Amino acid sequence: MSIAISAITSQKWAGDLWKFSGRDGVVNYWLADRGEAQTLGMSGRESKYIRQVFSRLDKITGLEFEEKDSRTKSDIDLYCVDSLNGNTIGVTTRRSSWYEIKWVDRRGGELTRREAWVIAHEIGHALGLDHPNGKPYDRRYGTTDTIMSYNYTGFKGFTDSDTAALQSLWS
């Protein structure tokens, strides 16, 4: 089932990233090392996957994503952690001039399908995607409709609806 672009976009999230990035079409990201802000550090598989997500987003959005070696130069910081509050497995937080993405490491250096989905979902938030109609558990949609749903029905990457929504925000 496809979902309306307006049901999964947030002009506020996208507008904040546009401001954070200096309005030049270049978005800098940083992958946290072990020991940074209680992070576990990322495995090679996890960092490779994140780089692939940003490479794909380069093509979808027209933005240019550049990895930085310091968080002081980034617009999006990514952290792999051992736990978050309650049952939360991923979160994107707006800071004063950047987004901070954290996800729970489920199996050490392995990258599970769910972990990949959580990472892509949280990156989606930073780029302006939102839960379907503001309701993450909206029963009409699953992750095969949009990665922004909490109803996990499998994961193969950004869906056609996600791609259309990102293009509407950034192209």
For each residue, the residues with C-beta under 8 A, 3 or more apart:
1: 140 141 145
2: 145 160 161
3: 7 8 132 141 145 146 161
4: 7 8
5: 8 9 161 164 165 168
6: 9
7: 3 4 132 133
8: 3 4 5 129 130 131 132 146 148 161 162 165
9: 5 6 14 128 129 130 165 168 169
10: 13 14 125 128 129 130
11: 14 15 128 169
12: 15 16
13: 10 16 17 94 125 126 127 128 129 130
14: 9 10 11 17 18 127 128 169 170
15: 11 12 18 19 128
16: 12 13 19 20 94 99
17: 13 14 20 21 27 75 76 99 126 127 128
18: 14 15 21 23
19: 15 16 23
20: 16 17 75 97 98 99
21: 17 18 24 25 26 27 28 63 75
22: 26
23: 18 19
24: 21
25: 21 62 63 64
26: 21 22 63 64 65 66
27: 17 21 63 64 65 66 75 76
28: 21 65 66 67 68 73 74 75 76
29: 50 54 65 66 67 68 74 75 76 77 78
30: 67 68 69 70 71 73 74 76 77 78
31: 42 47 50 67 78
32: 36 37 39 41 42 71 77 78 79 80
33: 36 39 41
34: 39 40 41
35: 39 41
36: 32 33 39 41 71 79
37: 32 79
38: 81
39: 32 33 34 35 36 79 80 81 102
40: 34 80 81 82 105
41: 32 33 34 35 36 80
42: 31 32 46 47 50 78 80
43: 46 47 108 109 110 111
44: 47 48 109
45: 48 49 109 110 111
46: 42 43 49 50 80 109 111 115 119
47: 31 42 43 44 50 51
48: 44 45 51 52
49: 45 46 52 53 111 116 119
50: 29 31 42 46 47 53 54 78 119 123
51: 47 48 54 55 67
52: 48 49 55 56
53: 49 50 56 57 119 120 123
54: 29 50 51 57 58 65 67 123
55: 51 52 58 59 65
56: 52 53 59 60 157 158
57: 53 54 60 61 63 65 123 127 166
58: 54 55 61 63 64 65
59: 55 56
60: 56 57 158 163 166 167 170
61: 57 58 127 166 167 169 170 171
62: 25 170 171
63: 21 25 26 27 57 58 170
64: 25 26 27 58
65: 26 27 28 29 54 55 57 58
66: 26 27 28 29
67: 28 29 30 31 51 54
68: 28 29 30 71 73 74
69: 30 73
70: 30 73 74
71: 30 32 36 68 74 77 98
72:
73: 28 30 68 69 70
74: 28 29 30 68 70 71 77 98
75: 17 20 21 27 28 29 97 98 99
76: 17 27 28 29 30 98 99 100 101 123 126
77: 29 30 32 71 74 98 99 100 101
78: 29 30 31 32 42 50 101 102 119
79: 32 36 37 39 100 101 102 103
80: 32 39 40 41 42 46 102 103 105
81: 38 39 40 84 102 103 104 105
82: 40 104 105
83: 104
84: 81 88 89 90 91 102 104
85: 88
86:
87:
88: 84 85 91 104
89: 84 103 104 106 114 118
90: 84 101 102 103 104 118 119 121 122
91: 84 88 101 102 103 122
92: 99 100 101 122 125 126
93: 99 100 101 102
94: 13 16 99
95: 98 99 100
96:
97: 20 75
98: 20 71 74 75 76 77 95
99: 16 17 20 75 76 77 92 93 94 95 125 126
100: 76 77 79 92 93 95
101: 76 77 78 79 90 91 92 93 119 122 123 125 126
102: 39 78 79 80 81 84 90 91 93 122
103: 79 80 81 89 90 91 115 118 119 122
104: 81 82 83 84 88 89 90 118
105: 40 80 81 82 108 115
106: 89 110 112 114 115
107: 110 112 115
108: 43 105
109: 43 44 45 46
110: 43 45 106 107 115
111: 43 45 46 49 115 116
112: 106 107 115 116
113: 116 117 154 155
114: 89 106 117 118 152 155
115: 46 103 105 106 107 110 111 112 118 119
116: 49 111 112 113 119 120 155
117: 113 114 120 121 143 147 152 155
118: 89 90 103 104 114 115 121 122
119: 46 49 50 53 78 90 101 103 115 116 122 123
120: 53 116 117 123 124 147 155 157 158
121: 90 117 118 124 125 147 148
122: 90 91 92 101 102 103 118 119 125 126
123: 50 53 54 57 76 101 119 120 126 127
124: 120 121 127 129 147 148 158 162 166
125: 10 13 92 99 101 121 122 128 129 130 148
126: 13 17 76 92 99 101 122 123
127: 13 14 17 57 61 123 124 166 169 170
128: 9 10 11 13 14 15 17 125 165 166 169 170
129: 8 9 10 13 124 125 146 147 148 162 165 166
130: 8 9 10 13 125 134 148
131: 8 134 135 136 138 148 149 150
132: 3 7 8 135 136 138 140 141 145 146 148 149
133: 7 138
134: 130 131
135: 131 132 138
136: 131 132 148 149 150
137: 149 150 151
138: 131 132 133 135 141 149 151
139: 151
140: 1 132
141: 1 3 132 138 145 146 149 151
142: 145 149 151 152 153 154
143: 117 146 147 149 151 152 153 154 155
144: 153 154 155 156 159
145: 1 2 3 132 141 142 149 153 159 161
146: 3 8 129 132 141 143 149 159 161 162 165
147: 117 120 121 124 129 143 155 157 158 159 162
148: 8 121 124 125 129 130 131 132 136 162
149: 131 132 136 137 138 141 142 143 145 146 152 153
150: 131 136 137
151: 137 138 139 141 142 143
152: 114 117 142 143 149 155
153: 142 143 144 145 149
154: 113 142 143 144
155: 113 114 116 117 120 143 144 147 152
156: 144
157: 56 120 147
158: 56 60 120 124 147 162 163 166
159: 144 145 146 147 162 163
160: 2 163 164
161: 2 3 5 8 145 146 164 165
162: 8 124 129 146 147 148 158 159 165 166
163: 60 158 159 160 166 167
164: 5 160 161 167 168
165: 5 8 9 128 129 146 161 162 168 169
166: 57 60 61 124 127 128 129 158 162 163 169 170
167: 60 61 163 164 170 171
168: 5 9 164 165 171
169: 9 11 14 61 127 128 165 166
170: 14 60 61 62 63 127 128 166 167
171: 61 62 167 168
